[in-house]
Amino acid sequence: MGVYTWWAIALALLAMETIIPGASILWFGIAAFVVGVVVWMFPDLPLLGQIAVFGVSSIASVAVYWRWFRSHETPSDQPLLNRKADQLVGREFVLDGPIELGRGKLKIGDALWTVEGPDLAAGTRVRVCRSDGLILVVEKTGG
């Protein structure tokens, strides 16, 4: 493959990054650009060598991201913004239905959550201890 092929791949990957955000495809686009530069400098580099350079460049660019950029991110002022289940930890609610065989449902606002905990009757006041994915782990409160 030629220089322009690698640069076209790089542009395509960078364009995909703008459509699919998340800073993951960007690093492979940078690696493809690097391969284009290497092929420009060494035009007789065989395809297997180009693929090897792409693999090494991809690993290196992702490693740079993880080591440098991730370690220098500013912490969010709202770390639980998109983690609704974690926002509920520590709050108390009244069970709408019973917890039977360790599982039940709890209506919070307009959402119905799956809860795990000891078997309890409907109307029991519970506290959310922790979240396990989208499942809330609850315990009976004293009041």
TAZI-V981230 format. One record per pair of residues at least 4 apart in sequence whose C-alpha atoms are under 6 Angstrom apart, sorted by the first residue. I is the first residue (numbers start at 0). J is the second residue. D is the distance in whole Angstrom. If there is no record, write none. Layout:
I_J_D / I_J_D
//
This chain:
2_35_5 / 2_38_6 / 2_39_6 / 3_7_6 / 5_31_6 / 5_35_5 / 6_32_5 / 6_35_6 / 9_28_4 / 9_31_5 / 9_32_5 / 10_14_6 / 12_28_5 / 13_25_6 / 13_28_6 / 15_19_6 / 16_20_5 / 16_24_5 / 16_25_6 / 26_60_6 / 26_61_6 / 27_57_5 / 30_53_6 / 30_56_5 / 30_57_5 / 34_53_6 / 37_41_6 / 38_42_5 / 52_56_6 / 53_57_6 / 56_60_6 / 62_66_6 / 63_67_6 / 64_68_5 / 65_69_5 / 84_130_6 / 88_127_5 / 88_128_6 / 88_129_5 / 89_127_5 / 89_128_6 / 90_126_6 / 90_127_6 / 91_125_6 / 91_126_4 / 92_124_6 / 92_125_5 / 93_122_5 / 93_123_6 / 93_124_4 / 94_105_6 / 94_121_5 / 94_122_5 / 94_123_5 / 95_105_6 / 95_121_5 / 96_121_4 / 97_119_6 / 97_120_4 / 97_121_4 / 98_102_5 / 98_103_4 / 98_118_5 / 98_119_5 / 99_118_5 / 101_115_5 / 101_116_5 / 101_117_5 / 101_118_6 / 102_114_6 / 102_115_5 / 103_113_6 / 103_114_5 / 104_112_6 / 104_113_5 / 104_114_6 / 105_111_6 / 105_112_5 / 106_110_6 / 106_111_4 / 113_134_5 / 114_134_6 / 114_135_5 / 114_136_6 / 115_136_5 / 116_136_6 / 116_137_5 / 124_140_6 / 125_138_5 / 125_139_4 / 125_140_5 / 126_137_5 / 126_138_5 / 127_136_6 / 127_137_4 / 128_136_6 / 128_137_5 / 129_136_5 / 130_134_6 / 130_135_5 / 130_136_6
//
